Amino acid sequence: MTGSAAPGRPRSEAARVAVLRAVDDLLVEVGYSAMTMKGIAERAGVGRMTVYRWWPTKAHILVEACDKDARSELTVTLHADPVRTMADFLVTLGRFLTVSPAGVAYRALLGEAQHDPELGRLVAEADLLAAPAGAVLEHVGTRLGGVPQGQSGVAELCGPLVLMVMTGAPVPSRPTLRAMARRLATAWA
């Protein structure tokens, strides 16, 4: 998802990158609730109107930052063995959700979306795990056949691990994640 730029001057790529970095940094430092558009602009070294021209809310900025990062950080090697591919993805997803600033931002968005219907709609529309998980599901589907695609497949692949992390459980070990992948492969074959 990209920010919806208003008509007018074209977006400066340097300013855009600075804003995306600033929102990630501020989320880690002060949290979502304390983050403001003014603070984001100051941290990025751009004018507040520049930020408002490109993004209507801090949530829109955070979603764009998370989407870009999720697409790159959640890309895994696609193996001939579908279980290995899914296990690698789950390991990467676990690391993303618990270590990556983008994953921390994604978790913050999910949490805030429970209390803010507009943010919930925005997060649902962005569906930040759809592209990276979809690539895995499409690949695995060519080997197994009955793999659900779209939101249903993403939920089956990612849902259990996202739930564990969101409720404070530690990310399972690689052998446990491989066992989860094996169960999915068996169910989908």
C-alpha positions, 0 to 999 in steps of 0.5 A: 500500500502506498500513501495517497498523495494529494494533487500538487507537488510530486512527493520527494523520495528523500522526505518520504523515506525520512518520514517512514523511518521516523514513524518506525523510530517513534513507535519504538521510542514512544509508542503508537498512542504518544506518536503525533503527526507533528512529532513525526514531521519533526523527527523526519526533518520535514514540514507538518504540511508535507506529512499531511499532504501525503498521509491523512493520519499516523496510521496511514504512515505506519501502514505504508512503512509496515507494508514495505518492510513486510514485503522485503523482510518476509520473503523466503526461498521457495523450496521443492519441499513445501514443508520446508518452505512453510517452516522457513516462512513461519520462522521468518514471520516469528522473527518479524513479529518479535524483533523487527521494528516493522513487526513491532509496528504491525503488532501495534497496529493490530492492537490499536485496531481493536479499539479504533474501527477506522484503523481496523478498516485500514489494517484489514484493507492493507492486509500486510501479510497477504503478499508475502504469505500469498507467495508462499501459499501459491508456491506450496499450492503447486506442490500440494494442490488443495492449498487455500488462497487469499485471506483464508490461506493467509489466516491458516498459515499465519494465524496461529503464530500471530495469535501466539505472539499477540498474546505474549507467548514466545515464538515456538522453536524451529522444530515446532514450527516445522511440525505446524507446517507439516500438519498444514501440508498434510491437511492441504494434500 
